[in-house]
Amino acid sequence: MKNKNLTSIIGLLLLVLFFLQFFLKLEWTWLKLLQHEEMYKRWSGLFLALFITFQWVLTLSRVIKMLRKHSIKMTLMHKWAGALSPVFFYVHSMGMGYGYLALLAYLFFANALIGYVNLDVIKNNSEVLFKGWMISHVAFSIIITILMFFHITMVFYYK
């Protein structure tokens, strides 16, 4: 097993496990109870929001000239954080929600899947494929970030 693909394999495994628990309705009662408590939802939501914000640091390390020297290290951290993202989501919510929350969850997991199936995994150096992959991954990330801020606004506006 190549080290380059380890994050993708772990991420795919955790993603499959998340959907297995979701569709089979396997729940840890203690975590489900915690997820209904207001303070827990806010703290776990803050963690998830910080995770999503952290994932943007890779972009900053690529576009800000003085940070470029860190972009290889940031790429590895970005991949590992992405691999663990189903666990981060699970800690915040075992479900997918309804309406815009369902959209946010579906896009979150679709984007994670896109990240797992990166060009290191599919072993293709096609520039067209790379640009399509990158545009999809970044576009989903932008939409997820917008929906995240909308969600945070709704949570605090209606509480």
C-alpha atoms as one frame of an Amber mdcrd trajectory, in Angstrom:
protein
   0.000   0.000   0.000   1.504   3.328  -1.042   1.753   6.060   1.545   0.307
   8.561  -0.981  -2.966   6.633  -1.064  -3.228   5.898   2.659  -5.292   9.010
   3.364  -7.673   8.117   0.533  -8.113   4.550   1.775  -8.729   5.656   5.368
 -11.076   8.419   4.207 -13.087   6.029   2.013 -13.317   3.516   4.857 -14.554
   6.172   7.301 -17.021   7.484   4.712 -18.415   3.983   4.148 -18.676   3.471
   7.909 -20.546   6.765   8.294 -23.097   5.772   5.656 -23.419   2.253   7.071
 -24.310   3.634  10.498 -26.642   6.159   8.852 -28.576   3.708   6.687 -28.595
   0.886   9.252 -29.540   3.368  12.004 -26.698   2.250  14.253 -26.394   4.819
  17.000 -24.453   5.304  20.171 -27.127   6.430  22.628 -24.698   8.471  24.718
 -23.506  10.419  21.635 -27.043  10.880  20.328 -28.053  12.342  23.702 -25.036
  14.652  23.654 -25.902  15.814  20.136 -29.269  17.050  21.414 -27.657  19.278
  24.041 -27.307  22.906  22.964 -23.779  23.474  24.281 -22.518  20.246  22.744
 -24.004  21.192  19.357 -22.336  24.585  19.515 -18.902  23.278  20.540 -18.905
  20.385  18.085 -20.209  22.782  15.420 -17.384  25.188  16.212 -14.902  22.339
  15.806 -16.439  21.389  12.434 -16.417  25.044  11.313 -12.750  25.369  12.334
 -11.977  22.176  10.421 -13.628  23.564   7.266 -11.780  26.861   7.738  -8.488
  25.007   8.266  -8.953  23.191   4.958  -8.737  26.589   3.229  -5.198  27.075
   4.607  -3.911  24.851   1.784  -5.254  27.344  -0.752  -3.616  30.200   1.131
  -0.312  28.312   1.210  -0.481  28.007  -2.580  -1.533  31.536  -3.486   0.419
  33.616  -0.948   4.003  33.712  -2.140   5.660  33.735   1.295   3.624  30.662
   2.382   4.407  28.527  -0.687   7.331  26.878   1.068   4.751  25.265   3.377
   2.383  24.029   0.649   3.725  20.449   0.526   3.362  20.066   4.295  -0.068
  21.716   4.118  -1.138  19.333   1.342  -0.390  16.360   3.577  -2.216  17.937
   6.523  -5.143  18.805   4.228  -5.383  15.194   3.033  -5.222  13.749   6.556
  -7.820  16.192   7.867 -10.027  15.347   4.869  -9.589  11.633   5.542 -10.838
  12.146   9.099 -13.707  14.428   8.051 -16.431  11.737   8.301 -15.479  11.298
  11.975 -15.586  15.069  12.530 -19.046  15.204  10.949 -20.220  12.169  12.931
 -19.151  13.749  16.221 -21.339  16.749  15.365 -24.249  14.838  13.851 -25.115
  11.205  13.137 -27.724  12.306  10.620 -27.903  14.320   7.436 -30.546  16.850
   8.402 -33.283  18.291   6.207 -33.468  21.065   3.636 -30.291  23.112   3.392
 -28.663  20.961   6.115 -29.125  17.872   3.959 -27.622  19.772   1.029 -24.708
  20.841   3.220 -24.136  17.255   4.383 -24.383  15.767   0.871 -21.974  18.334
  -0.538 -19.620  17.841   2.426 -19.419  14.092   1.786 -19.358  14.434  -2.007
 -16.447  16.839  -1.699 -14.649  14.477   0.666 -15.135  11.701  -1.905 -13.769
  13.954  -4.654 -10.772  14.614  -2.407 -10.196  10.911  -1.820 -10.234  10.208
  -5.544  -7.452  12.643  -6.312  -4.916  12.374  -9.121  -2.450  10.467  -6.919
  -5.096   7.760  -6.629  -6.319   7.592 -10.232  -2.761   7.809 -11.576  -3.513
  10.222 -14.402  -1.500  13.274 -15.410  -4.134  14.700 -17.747  -4.292  18.483
 -17.431  -7.977  18.492 -18.385  -8.789  15.895 -15.717  -6.746  17.798 -13.135
  -8.475  21.110 -13.898 -11.915  19.471 -13.816 -11.088  17.750 -10.532  -9.702
  20.945  -8.987 -12.596  23.124 -10.164 -15.110  20.619  -8.751 -13.296  20.303
  -5.421 -12.884  24.061  -4.965 -16.426  24.871  -6.163 -17.906  22.382  -3.695
 -15.660  23.830  -0.979 -16.916  27.345  -1.669 -20.559  26.232  -1.562 -19.950
  24.247   1.639 -18.331  27.282   3.257 -21.238  29.544   2.256 -23.758  26.995
   3.587 -21.708  26.646   6.774 -21.913  30.400   7.420 -25.627  30.337   6.587
 -26.111  27.478   9.067 -24.196  29.312  11.788 -26.270  32.435  11.154 -29.537
  30.478  11.358 -28.467  28.681  14.553 -27.683  31.904  16.384 -30.490  33.968
  14.846 -33.202  31.520  15.918 -31.811  30.747  19.404
